[in-house]
Amino acid sequence: MATEYTREAAVARVREALSDNLKPVVVVSAMGRAGDPYATDTLKSVAENIYPHLPLREMDLLMSCGEIIAGVVFAAALHRAGIKAEVFTGMQAGLITDGTYGSARVVKCETGRLRHSLAAEIIPVVAGFQGATESGEINTLGRGGSDITAVILGAALGASHVEIFTDVDGISTADPRLLKEARVISQLTYSEVCQLAYDGAKVIHPAAVEVAMKHNVSVKVRSLTAGGAGTLINMTGAPEPGFGVQPREVVTGIASAADIVQIRVDFDEPDASLEALLFEKMAAAGISIDLISVFPRQKFFTIKEEMLPRAAAVLKGIGVSYYVEENCAKVAVVGLGMRGIPGVMARVVRALQEKGITILQTADSNISIAMLIRREDLETAVKALHDHFILGKVGENYQAG
């Protein structure tokens, strides 16, 4: 909503829905990025520059303002276009939260006011990222909060689907910023999208996908300005009208993340209580760990680079020896089709070794294989895996051997 161009594009998407005899409910995010006048980070910095330790209650009040501003601005654009609209805060839209400031969970959704507007042929414009407790205390929903708001409302209203409009054409086979040959995937399962998101893809927040999966709500990720079908996300990955038929491939996408640090913790002797303390202290410090490998005398895990000072303080505090491998990255192959298929790991290792890329650590699930590599090798690794599994073309990588 930050520019006239994007506002007009959003109005056009509303008109499309109305012309299809749908009754859209619009959920908005705050406008712009840090430095822009009404961006959430900009509003946050206004208070933090005065007092950097503002209580979480007051911070949530402040951080909820960006979406409310965006909602009013978009409602104004709809009114100008001759479309009746009404703005709702998260609380007014019926999102009841659990009282956790900064990362609240929605425990109930009461859609009476939204249904009343829809019945009167008025477009509800809802401020995303927020809700309130039964007693009226404002809570924000954390990262991906507007996506979460949209999916929760879609489920509560019995929507045919939820559309997430972004600045990309959909979810791609790899990060298009790293690989120009990456193509948009026409359909994916909830599980695949969650895994891609956890392994580094940033198009949609995994928490929103988990809510969609819980309530079996189909989600479409589309470009706001370019149009196109985008990516359909549902339980089976099966296509809907307008989405081409795509066979189930062994690997459907490559996820990646930079700025990773590997930590190796050395124990003199196996010590279950110290091991438990290590991971408890990391969690208490708010440090999310990944790629965990546990051996009797060594523990390996990765963290985001920005968390290193906090992690070092924890490790020094409990008195263990440790080693840090900086300048790392993660690359992962993801696909529902690799379940029970032998030889996928061999192909991954071969593809990276042929490019001289050293694998520092691995982790896997039934639909993903993730590798820790050096950051300088990330772009080469993404291209090597994308080419090896022929992801530039639909339906080319059925066989794993």
Buried (B, 14 or more C-beta within 10 A) or exposed (E): BBEEEBBEBBBEBBBEBBEEEEBBBBBBBBBBEEEBEBBBBBBBBEBBEEEEEBEBEEBBBBBBBBBBBBBBBBBBBBEEBEBEBBBBBBBBBBBBBBBBBEBBBBEEBEBEBBBEBBEEEBBBBBBBBBBBBEEEBBBBBBEBBBBBBBBBBBBBBEBEBBBBBBEBBBBBBBBBEBBEBBBBBBBBBBBBBBBBBBBBBEBBBBBBBBBBBEEEBBBBBBBBBEEEBBBBBBEEBEBBEEBEEBEBBBBBBBBBBBBBBBBBBEBEEEBEEBBEBBBEBBEEEEBEBBBEBEEEEEBBBBBBBEBBEEBBEBBEEEEBEBEBBEEBBBBBBBBBBBEEBEEBBEBBBEBBEEBEBEBBBBBBBEBBBBBBBBBEBBBBBBBBBBBBBBBBEBEEBEEBE
